[in-house]
Amino acid sequence: MNYKLFGVLLTGALMVTACGSDDNDNDIVDPVDPIVPPPVVTTIDVDKAASIGLQLASFDGASGALSFNLSDAEQMAITNAKDYRVVYFGFPDPDEKSANAKAWKRWHLSKSYVCDSEADTCEGLLTETETKGSYTFEAPGLDWSEGAPDGTVQVYKVAIEIKGALSSSELELLPPPL
């Protein structure tokens, strides 16, 4: 008998079949989810921002509740805004004719809310949300029936100015977002 040939054949057979040890692997290993770091939110303090851009996110004209986002020219979220001027405008229905022949065609009511943190005089409530650069504003005491009959004001607009040490946002009349 040729033991050398027999040894080679036995070794080859063991290598091909691998003793069957891997065939019965029924252990289920849960894959480990990779750790994903939270996205980096770049922010800048309102007093260090060279420009302030404002985007109105929501606006309820009847109550005055609104939310908006602030960012600078580099799209960095602006934080710590505290000085502001918010002016609400109420207009009549543009399609409705006035009963008073001498009435101005474009009359309106306006209500202003101002905050100067240095003088510690603030009207309204500006709150920074958990999302950096996002704010909400509440206008307590906003009453559209004061100065006009009930139901006369039908169209609402708002103008918002946020003030920083280096710049302020443009004060422009904004309709409610669609």
Secondary structure, 3 states (H helix, E strand, C coil): CCHHHHHHHHHHHHHHHHHHCCCCCCCCCCCCCCCCCCCCCCEEECCCCCCCEEEEEEECCCCCCEEEEEECCCCCEEECCCEEEEEEEEEECCCCCCCCCCCCCCCCEEEEEEEECCCCEECCEEEECCCCCEEEEECCCCCCCCCCCCCCEEEEEEEEEEECCCCECCCCEECCCC
